[in-house]
Amino acid sequence: MEPSGGDQRSRRVGIRDVAERAGVGISTVSRVLAGRTNVRPELRERVIAAAGELGYQPDVLAQSLRRGKTRSVGFIADDLSNHLIADIATGAESILRAHGYSLLVMNSELDPELDAENIAVLRSRRVDALMMCPVEEAHAATVEALTSLEIPLCIVEGDQPATVPASYVLSDHRDGIRRAVRHLVSLGHRRIVLLTGPDRYRSARERAAGLADVAAADPSLALERVAIELSTEDGERTASALLARPAPPTAFVVGGARLLVGVLRALETAGREPGKDVAIVTADAHPIASVFRPPLATVMRDPAAVGRAAAEILLRHIADPAAPPETIVLGTSYVPRASASPAPGR
Amino acid sequence: MEPSGGDQRSRRVGIRDVAERAGVGISTVSRVLAGRTNVRPELRERVIAAAGELGYQPDVLAQSLRRGKTRSVGFIADDLSNHLIADIATGAESILRAHGYSLLVMNSELDPELDAENIAVLRSRRVDALMMCPVEEAHAATVEALTSLEIPLCIVEGDQPATVPASYVLSDHRDGIRRAVRHLVSLGHRRIVLLTGPDRYRSARERAAGLADVAAADPSLALERVAIELSTEDGERTASALLARPAPPTAFVVGGARLLVGVLRALETAGREPGKDVAIVTADAHPIASVFRPPLATVMRDPAAVGRAAAEILLRHIADPAAPPETIVLGTSYVPRASASPAPGR
């Protein structure tokens, strides 16, 4: 940004200029800008006024290196094009920006090999802390890279082995699913299918646990969890097969945006109307949920709040590296809408 | 990341270690790692092998400062939670990562004041180039900050005054709207409304121009552009008022995700069925478009391609600061679907 030439207009305003304008010594300016308190208030005010008038911008990078800090936090996203992940980044960035930190975003494009590579890149850039939504929970190269990390680490919406020294920010999927299934049961449904991803995803395990909670309370119910890969095709194929049973489920709780699209297609093909012939609940929120006809009952998490909480944890750990790891579990909510229709014949 | 203490395990493998393992001088290692060609091939291979065995990671930040480069590109998003913007970031990050660059993301949360502040932050972090989707087209503080920028700048999906020395990557909204309106005309529609944001958005102006192109070709058509603020409420209120006319439009082309939700609500309230009583085309793609019943005809751009093109322009300009600014306009496409239904009585 700063050419070495003598172009007057682009010359950076330095600490020397501020000192001259304020009529104080350079060391005074330096103490004020470093936030030290051993400066008389009237001098401090003159320095701040002079810095403002001159448009002084501290050389953050040079400062950072002197302090061994870059005032940057890395975020490794498993899939940045996923709107939940983009919302997590948005929430984290707002907190970091307010504290003078910047967010360095890397994307692993759902490729577990890229996770470890991205960790190496961010280490070499000396980020002060790392926030990560790993593609896999126990990928050997990722676990190794995370275990040897010397900076604060916060895993969002995922799990890692206990050997990884991390804080966690998680959503309480289990509670949201429990509420949704109980609502369906109250509407007369007895054959309910929960579609989720495989057990390697924490969200899938937690959702299954929510279903199991309700099943344990009333063993007469036919509550079934079906774990499949998170693709539209798998969702459509599986829902079609379930609908073709002699006694098909009367309600679906669908954990995954792609699965939801697949299930809606399967219903269309089978000529079964969502919210009339079959009840539908989506987890998580999907952009279609509120404008779909009928509007879709939804289990919601708050991804921006997840990002904010992770950024706050990391700032605390940057300030106090000895602070113990934290785990924050944020609540989910259940919004009943018309697609959570009563069981047929009710 | 690197504690100053003598902990053996976390000591950074240095260029000295690589030289020792390879049995060559430090200057040889340095030349190899800098990609110079004045090194004998067998020495080069020994250095590369030694660096690999030791897990040597170059100190990117120290290197950067020596070279006056940080190998980072800033991206100022007007609204990172917008999935189009997240897709632009995703596309840009993939290209930058492949070239050893990182993406520093700042979010202006649709607040024009934050644009100029974020530019200042990224300047102080000495990013090598800046990519930006500005909140406003001619905000004084933003224009001033951009005009005095000494690094390559690429504006994506927006306009800035000619005084701003920038490259541009844009989508051809005009062409997509033209195709959509022509399709509606071919289906017998004569009263068509294009709903867009205000003229301060390039996308809105370009879409209006697309409608005007069709109107100019056939003045007997009642083609009307209605510019409103981009909120769900404005979309709903305006669509309701249009539907209450004695001769209401028979087709809506809706430019904006929030407007679309508002229009669909207005149709619901008015008891008019989309794709039957009223034809609907959405611009841009909306996650609901393909699963809505009926599926929504859509004008599509490719935001990831926008991000990739911007990153490629910036890498070219980092390599050659004297290269002239470029403008790339990427095509849009029109996907007719059932919601683009024939005019009533046809």
Interface residues (C-beta under 8 A of the other chain):
Chain A: M1 E2 P3 S4 R9 S10 Q57 P58 D59 V60 L61 A62 L65 G68 T70 S72 L80 S81 H83 I85 A86 D87 A89 T90 E93 S94 R97 S102 L103 L104 V105 M106 N107 E109 N118 A120 V121 L122 R123 S124 R125 R126 V127 S148 E150 I151 L260 V261 L264 R265 E268 H286 P287 I288 S290 V291 F292 R293 A304
Chain B: M1 E2 P3 S4 R9 S10 Q57 P58 D59 V60 L61 A62 L65 G68 T70 S72 L80 S81 H83 I85 A86 D87 A89 T90 E93 S94 R97 S102 L103 L104 V105 M106 N107 E109 N118 A120 V121 L122 R123 S124 R125 R126 V127 S148 L149 E150 I151 A257 L260 V261 L264 R265 E268 H286 P287 I288 S290 V291 F292 R293 A304
